[in-house]
């Protein structure tokens, strides 16, 4: 089992902030990159866990992933 650092932000929040608005569900700070630690057996497993918790259909974008 490894610890991966996943860099993620929300594109919908960024779009709203560019328009001077706020997203109705997510806080403004999701417009910035977040560094999330995820434990998994491999990178694919970490990406799967990240996408389950932060679904692309909700606007989340994974910028990068690395082993910590």
ChimeraX attribute file (.defattr): number of C-alpha atoms within 10 A of each C-alpha:
attribute: neighborCount
match mode: 1-to-1
recipient: residues
	/A:1	7
	/A:2	14
	/A:3	17
	/A:4	22
	/A:5	19
	/A:6	22
	/A:7	18
	/A:8	22
	/A:9	20
	/A:10	24
	/A:11	17
	/A:12	19
	/A:13	25
	/A:14	20
	/A:15	14
	/A:16	15
	/A:17	15
	/A:18	11
	/A:19	9
	/A:20	8
	/A:21	12
	/A:22	16
	/A:23	15
	/A:24	9
	/A:25	8
	/A:26	13
	/A:27	11
	/A:28	16
	/A:29	13
	/A:30	17
	/A:31	21
	/A:32	14
	/A:33	15
	/A:34	16
	/A:35	15
	/A:36	13
	/A:37	18
	/A:38	19
	/A:39	16
	/A:40	16
	/A:41	11
	/A:42	13
	/A:43	19
	/A:44	10
	/A:45	14
	/A:46	23
	/A:47	18
	/A:48	13
	/A:49	15
	/A:50	21
	/A:51	16
	/A:52	10
	/A:53	10
	/A:54	17
	/A:55	15
	/A:56	14
	/A:57	9
	/A:58	13
	/A:59	13
	/A:60	20
	/A:61	19
	/A:62	18
	/A:63	12
	/A:64	11
	/A:65	18
	/A:66	12
	/A:67	14
	/A:68	11
